[in-house]
Amino acid sequence: MDQTRIKEDLSIIKRIMEESRQNFYNYGINLVVWGGIVITELLLTYVNVAIHYFIPEYWYWLIGFSGGFLFEFIHGRKWCRDNHAIQQANRIGSTLWMSILLTIVLFGTVGVSSGVVNGEGASGFIAGLLAIGYLVTGELIKLPWVKRLGYGWWIGAIILFYTPGDKNLLLMALLMFLLQFIPGLILLVKGPKND
C-alpha cells in the first residue's frame, strides 16, 4: 500500500470513531431511563422485602422492563429515522448493549425465578456485565471517563458479592445512580457539540 492509501484509511477510521463518540451522547437518555427504572425497581424490591413480600416483585420488574423496552423501541425507531447513515461502530455498540441488556434480563428474571441464580448474587453478575459494556464502549469511542465507569462497575461487583441480604439491593441502586444515571445526565447536559 502506498502512503496516500494508508492515510485515507486512517482518516476514515478516525472519522467513524469521532461520529461514534458524537452519537454516544444521544444515548444519555437511554442511561437515564434504564438507570431510573432499575433504581426504582431495586428500591421497590427492598421495601417489598422489608414488609415481607406484600406484592410479588416480578410484577413491577415486568412492568418496569416492559416500559424500558417500549422506550427503546420508540426512541430507537425515531433515532434511526432521523439518522439514516448508521455507522458500523454504532451498530457494534448497539448490539453490545442490547446483548448485555437481554443477558441481564435473563439473569435477573429467569435465573432468579428458577432458583438457579441466587437473588443476592445476581447483582454482582449484572454489575460485571455492565462493566464490560462501559469498558468496550469507552474504548470504542475513545472516552476515558466512560471506560473508567467499567472499572467502577467491576469494583462494585466485587463489593456486591460480599454484601449480604437486602443491603445488596440498596448498594446496587447506589451503583446504578452513581455509575449510570448520573453519567447519563452528564451526557444529556454536555451534548455532542461540547466534546
C-alpha positions, 0 to 999 in steps of 0.5 A: 500500500502506498502512503496516500492509501494508508492515510485515507484509511486512517482518516476514515477510521478516525472519522467513524470513531469521532461520529461514534463518540458524537452519537454516544451522547444521544444515548444519555437518555437511554442511561437515564431511563434504564438507570431510573427504572432499575433504581426504582425497581431495586428500591421497590424490591427492598421495601417489598422485602422489608414488609415481607413480600406484600406484592410479588416483585416480578410484577413491577420488574415486568412492568418496569422492563416492559416500559424500558423496552417500549422506550427503546423501541420508540426512541430507537425507531425515531433515532434511526429515522432521523439518522439514516447513515448508521455507522458500523461502530454504532451498530457494534455498540448497539448490539453490545448493549442490547446483548448485555441488556437481554443477558441481564434480563435473563439473569435477573428474571429467569435465573432468579425465578428458577432458583438457579441464580441466587437473588443476592448474587445476581447483582454482582453478575449484572454489575460485571456485565455492565462493566464490560459494556462501559469498558468496550464502549469507552474504548470504542469511542475513545472516552476515558471517563466512560471506560473508567465507569467499567472499572467502577462497575467491576469494583462494585461487583466485587463489593456486591458479592460480599454484601449480604441480604437486602443491603445488596439491593440498596448498594446496587441502586447506589451503583446504578445512580452513581455509575449510570444515571448520573453519567447519563445526565452528564451526557444529556447536559454536555451534548455532542457539540461540547466534546 
